[in-house]
Amino acid sequence: MKTFKIFKGSEIYQKSFVTFTEVEQWTIYNLGVGYTIEEIQTQPLPENLKLQARQDFGKQLLNEYLMDNDALAKERGYPFTVEETAQQAQKFQLVMGVLPLGSLKQCLDIITVTETDAIFTQERKDKYILELNNFLNS
């Protein structure tokens, strides 16, 4: 996990991400364009902050999942049907419950055995598994 300083004018944010790409995506989605991003060197986190970092990462991954769903709906030109929404909600109910708590290993285990479909593609599954593994091994 790396810490980044995100700034534009007098606005300054400090957030932790695994990769530079993740901080770029978060910045554009949450703040917009025109921000400068710099990695900051930090000391190892104390235990209580490690939990906070896991929780923050879990929330970021959940947001990424939702943004990926939005992008897919835009790409195919129509929103998800009621049935598709219900299927995805049922499939990811447990994952969505544990991610914000920082239970990343449990989330990884669940996603690893989750079946793919037209919305939760193998490409997305592999991406989330890679991101979780990168975070857990950092």
LUMGU-727890 format. One line per 2 residues: number of its first residue (from 1); for each residue x, y negated, z negated of N, C-alpha, C. Coordinates in steps of 0.05 Angstrom, whole numbers, plus 5000, padded with zeros to 4 digits. Layout:
N
NUM) X:Y:Z:X:Y:Z:X:Y:Z  ...
***
This chain:
138
1) 5017:5023:5000:5000:5000:5000:5018:4975:5000  5012:4957:5018:5027:4932:5020:5009:4909:5014
3) 5021:4888:5003:5006:4864:4996:5011:4843:5017  4990:4829:5026:4992:4809:5047:4981:4782:5037
5) 4993:4761:5046:4983:4734:5041:4970:4726:5067  4945:4717:5065:4929:4709:5088:4922:4680:5084
7) 4930:4663:5102:4925:4634:5097:4920:4618:5123  4906:4596:5118:4900:4577:5139:4894:4551:5125
9) 4911:4531:5129:4907:4506:5115:4910:4510:5085  4890:4501:5070:4892:4504:5041:4879:4531:5031
11) 4867:4546:5049:4855:4572:5042:4878:4593:5040  4879:4606:5018:4900:4627:5014:4886:4651:5001
13) 4891:4674:5012:4881:4699:5002:4904:4719:4999  4903:4736:4979:4923:4757:4975:4908:4783:4973
15) 4913:4802:4991:4898:4827:4992:4918:4850:4997  4911:4874:4990:4928:4897:4994:4916:4915:5016
17) 4932:4925:5034:4924:4942:5056:4947:4962:5061  4940:4984:5074:4961:5003:5081:4977:4994:5105
19) 4963:4983:5125:4977:4975:5150:4971:4946:5157  4988:4935:5174:4984:4908:5184:4958:4906:5201
21) 4953:4927:5216:4929:4928:5233:4904:4926:5216  4904:4939:5193:4881:4937:5175:4876:4909:5165
23) 4898:4895:5157:4894:4868:5147:4885:4850:5169  4895:4854:5194:4886:4838:5216:4856:4842:5221
25) 4847:4867:5221:4818:4873:5225:4802:4861:5203  4810:4864:5178:4795:4853:5156:4793:4822:5158
27) 4815:4809:5165:4816:4780:5167:4797:4771:5189  4798:4782:5212:4780:4774:5234:4751:4779:5226
29) 4745:4802:5215:4717:4808:5209:4707:4791:5186  4723:4786:5165:4713:4772:5141:4718:4742:5141
31) 4740:4733:5155:4747:4705:5153:4746:4691:5181  4751:4706:5202:4752:4694:5228:4780:4693:5239
33) 4784:4677:5260:4810:4676:5273:4825:4651:5264  4851:4651:5270:4868:4627:5264:4882:4629:5238
35) 4881:4652:5224:4895:4656:5199:4923:4668:5203  4942:4660:5187:4968:4671:5187:4970:4693:5166
37) 4983:4715:5173:4986:4737:5155:5015:4743:5150  5023:4745:5125:5050:4751:5118:5051:4773:5097
39) 5069:4792:5100:5072:4813:5079:5088:4801:5056  5079:4808:5032:5094:4798:5008:5105:4822:4994
41) 5130:4819:4985:5143:4841:4970:5131:4841:4941  5123:4864:4932:5111:4865:4905:5125:4888:4889
43) 5121:4887:4863:5130:4907:4845:5110:4930:4844  5118:4954:4837:5098:4976:4834:5075:4968:4815
45) 5051:4977:4822:5028:4970:4806:5026:4985:4780  5018:4972:4759:5011:4986:4734:4987:5004:4739
47) 4982:5023:4721:4961:5043:4725:4933:5030:4729  4927:5010:4713:4900:4998:4715:4896:4984:4742
49) 4918:4974:4753:4916:4961:4779:4916:4981:4802  4927:5005:4797:4925:5026:4817:4896:5034:4822
51) 4881:5036:4801:4852:5042:4804:4839:5020:4820  4845:4995:4814:4833:4973:4828:4840:4974:4858
53) 4865:4981:4864:4874:4984:4891:4859:5006:4906  4855:5029:4892:4840:5051:4904:4811:5042:4910
55) 4799:5028:4890:4772:5019:4894:4770:4999:4917  4789:4980:4919:4789:4961:4940:4792:4975:4967
57) 4810:4994:4969:4814:5009:4994:4789:5024:5001  4776:5036:4982:4751:5051:4987:4730:5033:4998
59) 4727:5009:4987:4708:4989:4997:4715:4980:5026  4741:4977:5031:4750:4969:5058:4744:4991:5078
61) 4748:5016:5070:4743:5039:5088:4713:5041:5094  4697:5036:5073:4668:5037:5077:4659:5014:5096
63) 4670:4991:5093:4665:4969:5111:4673:4975:5140  4696:4988:5142:4706:4996:5169:4687:5016:5182
65) 4677:5035:5166:4658:5054:5177:4633:5040:5187  4623:5021:5172:4599:5006:5180:4605:4988:5205
67) 4629:4976:5206:4636:4961:5230:4639:4979:5254  4650:5003:5251:4652:5022:5273:4624:5029:5283
69) 4605:5033:5264:4577:5039:5272:4566:5015:5289  4570:4991:5279:4560:4967:5294:4573:4966:5322
71) 4598:4971:5324:4612:4970:5350:4601:4992:5368  4596:5015:5358:4585:5037:5374:4557:5029:5385
73) 4541:5018:5368:4514:5010:5376:4515:4989:5398  4534:4970:5395:4537:4949:5416:4548:4961:5442
75) 4567:4980:5439:4579:4993:5462:4558:5008:5479  4540:5022:5465:4520:5037:5480:4496:5021:5488
77) 4494:4996:5477:4474:4977:5486:4447:4979:5472  4445:4995:5451:4420:4996:5436:4427:5005:5407
79) 4410:4998:5388:4415:5005:5360:4410:5035:5356  4419:5045:5334:4414:5073:5327:4384:5077:5323
81) 4375:5101:5330:4347:5107:5325:4343:5112:5295  4318:5113:5287:4311:5119:5259:4323:5146:5251
83) 4321:5165:5270:4331:5193:5264:4361:5193:5261  4375:5178:5279:4405:5177:5277:4413:5163:5251
85) 4399:5142:5244:4406:5128:5219:4402:5147:5195  4380:5161:5195:4374:5180:5172:4395:5202:5172
87) 4403:5212:5195:4423:5234:5197:4450:5224:5186  4458:5200:5193:4484:5190:5184:4483:5184:5154
89) 4461:5173:5145:4458:5167:5116:4459:5192:5099  4446:5213:5109:4446:5238:5094:4474:5250:5095
91) 4487:5249:5118:4514:5261:5121:4534:5247:5103  4532:5221:5100:4553:5205:5086:4544:5195:5059
93) 4522:5205:5048:4512:5195:5022:4533:5199:5001  4545:5222:4999:4565:5227:4978:4590:5210:4983
95) 4599:5209:5008:4623:5193:5014:4618:5164:5006  4595:5153:5013:4589:5125:5007:4587:5120:4977
97) 4581:5141:4962:4579:5138:4933:4607:5139:4920  4626:5154:4931:4652:5157:4917:4672:5137:4927
99) 4670:5126:4952:4690:5108:4962:4693:5083:4944  4671:5069:4937:4675:5045:4921:4686:5051:4893
101) 4684:5075:4884:4695:5083:4858:4725:5088:4858  4736:5091:4883:4764:5096:4885:4771:5126:4885
103) 4751:5143:4888:4755:5172:4889:4763:5181:4917  4787:5172:4925:4796:5175:4952:4802:5204:4959
105) 4814:5219:4941:4820:5247:4947:4794:5263:4951  4774:5258:4935:4748:5271:4938:4736:5263:4965
107) 4738:5238:4972:4728:5228:4998:4742:5242:5021  4769:5244:5019:4784:5258:5040:4775:5287:5043
109) 4771:5301:5021:4762:5328:5022:4735:5331:5035  4717:5312:5030:4690:5313:5042:4691:5307:5072
111) 4706:5286:5079:4708:5279:5108:4721:5301:5124  4740:5315:5112:4755:5336:5126:4736:5358:5134
113) 4715:5364:5119:4697:5386:5125:4671:5376:5138  4668:5350:5141:4644:5339:5153:4643:5344:5183
115) 4621:5354:5193:4619:5360:5222:4617:5335:5238  4628:5335:5262:4627:5312:5279:4601:5313:5296
117) 4594:5290:5307:4570:5288:5324:4574:5264:5343  4553:5256:5356:4555:5234:5375:4562:5207:5362
119) 4557:5204:5337:4563:5179:5323:4589:5182:5307  4591:5203:5291:4615:5208:5276:4632:5227:5293
121) 4646:5215:5312:4662:5230:5331:4688:5241:5318  4700:5260:5333:4726:5271:5323:4747:5249:5321
123) 4746:5230:5340:4765:5207:5339:4762:5191:5314  4737:5185:5307:4732:5170:5282:4741:5186:5257
125) 4734:5211:5257:4741:5229:5235:4771:5229:5231  4786:5233:5253:4815:5234:5252:4826:5207:5241
127) 4814:5185:5250:4823:5159:5242:4820:5155:5212  4797:5162:5201:4792:5159:5172:4809:5178:5156
129) 4813:5202:5165:4831:5221:5151:4859:5210:5151  4869:5199:5173:4896:5188:5174:4898:5164:5155
131) 4879:5146:5155:4880:5123:5137:4879:5132:5107  4863:5151:5101:4862:5161:5073:4889:5174:5065
133) 4899:5191:5083:4925:5203:5077:4947:5183:5074  4947:5163:5092:4968:5142:5090:4966:5127:5063
135) 4942:5121:5055:4939:5107:5029:4947:5125:5006  4938:5150:5006:4944:5168:4984:4974:5174:4982
137) 4987:5173:5005:5016:5180:5005:5034:5155:5003  5022:5132:5000:5039:5107:4999:5048:5101:4970
***
